[in-house]
């Protein structure tokens, strides 16, 4: 799969559900030490992140999504065996009660 530089929250939720069915982990990475309510996030910690299996998708977020998008090349260089994506709009646009429902 080709991974774009950014995912919206809806794209994150849809892709996370689909990829996890395929055995691919999708991890929401907190770069600002501010966890998102009702979301399973992990604080940015490179040594810990490198314990995930190859092919894991890291979705980085900050307050607005701008800083993580600007640093995306740095993340991709630091984690070449993983897929790195920025969360569009960051924490500020996260809707706590948004969910996706299988249409199958």
C-alpha positions, 0 to 999 in steps of 0.5 A: 500500500502507498501511504500518503504524508497525511491522514485525516482522523477518518482516514486514520480510523478506517485504515487502522481497522483495515490494516489491523485485519491484515496484521499491520499495527497502526500506532498513534504517536504523541509528539507533544506529551498531550494524549488524545482522550479516548484514543490509544496513543503512545508518547514519542520514544524512538527506542520503544518505537523500534520494538514494533515489527517492521511495516508498522504504521506510525501516525504522528500528531501535534497540536495542529498537524503542521509540525509533524508534517514538517518533520515527516522526512526526519521521521521517515529517515529515523524509522526507514523500516516503518511507514510514517504519516502525519495526522492532518489537523493534529490534536485540535481537529480530533473528534473524541466520539468519531467512529467508523462502522463496518459496511460489510 
